[in-house]
């Protein structure tokens, strides 16, 4: 007959399982490299809309006098302009 487990037995077993998890080394967590980011030797391929955004962001950078530190602002502004233009064209 199976022995009835007490609450203390369950807690002890859970604690042992958690300790095993903590003892694992980082290489045990991920055996294969992540496939989310492209490999460094692979070229990044931009879609046509990304190319338009990149070009417009560079124009904004040049209009500002090529001052550094505003790359994200330029990209977001260009993205709004390009996507807004496409949305207006689709609505018309």
C-alpha positions in Angstrom: 0.0 0.0 0.0 1.2 3.5 -0.8 2.2 5.6 2.1 0.3 8.9 2.4 2.5 11.9 2.0 2.3 14.6 4.6 2.6 18.3 3.9 6.1 18.3 5.3 7.1 15.5 2.9 5.8 17.5 0.0 7.6 20.7 1.1 10.8 18.8 1.5 10.5 17.3 -2.0 9.7 20.7 -3.5 12.7 22.2 -1.7 15.0 19.4 -3.1 13.7 20.0 -6.6 14.3 23.8 -6.3 17.8 23.2 -5.1 18.5 21.0 -8.1 17.4 23.8 -10.4 19.6 26.4 -8.6 22.6 24.1 -8.8 22.5 23.9 -12.6 25.2 25.7 -14.5 24.4 28.3 -17.2 25.4 26.0 -20.0 22.7 23.6 -18.9 20.0 26.1 -19.5 20.6 26.7 -23.1 22.3 24.0 -25.1 22.0 25.7 -28.5 22.5 29.4 -29.3 19.4 31.5 -29.7 18.1 31.9 -33.2 16.4 35.2 -32.5 19.4 37.4 -33.4 21.1 37.1 -36.8 24.6 35.7 -36.8 27.2 38.4 -37.0 28.5 37.2 -40.4 25.0 37.3 -42.0 24.0 40.6 -43.6 20.9 42.3 -42.3 18.2 42.4 -45.0 15.9 45.4 -44.8 12.4 45.4 -46.2 11.5 48.2 -48.6 9.7 50.1 -45.9 12.7 49.9 -43.6 14.9 51.1 -46.4 12.6 54.1 -46.8 12.6 54.8 -43.1 16.4 54.5 -43.0 16.8 56.9 -45.8 14.4 59.5 -44.2 16.1 59.1 -40.8 19.4 59.9 -42.5 17.9 63.0 -44.1 16.7 64.1 -40.7 20.2 63.5 -39.3 21.7 65.7 -42.1 19.1 68.4 -41.6 20.1 68.6 -37.9 23.7 69.2 -39.0 24.9 65.7 -38.5 24.8 65.9 -34.7 25.1 62.5 -33.0 22.9 61.2 -30.3 19.5 61.5 -32.0 19.4 58.3 -34.0 16.4 56.8 -32.3 14.5 60.1 -32.5 15.3 60.3 -36.2 14.3 56.7 -36.8 11.0 57.1 -34.9 10.2 60.4 -36.7 10.9 58.9 -40.1 8.8 55.8 -39.2 5.9 58.0 -38.3 6.2 60.0 -41.5 6.6 57.0 -43.8 3.9 54.9 -42.2 1.6 57.9 -42.0 2.1 58.6 -45.7 1.3 55.0 -46.5 -1.8 55.0 -44.3 -3.1 58.2 -45.9 -2.5 56.8 -49.4 -4.4 53.6 -48.5 -7.3 55.5 -47.0 -7.7 57.7 -50.2 
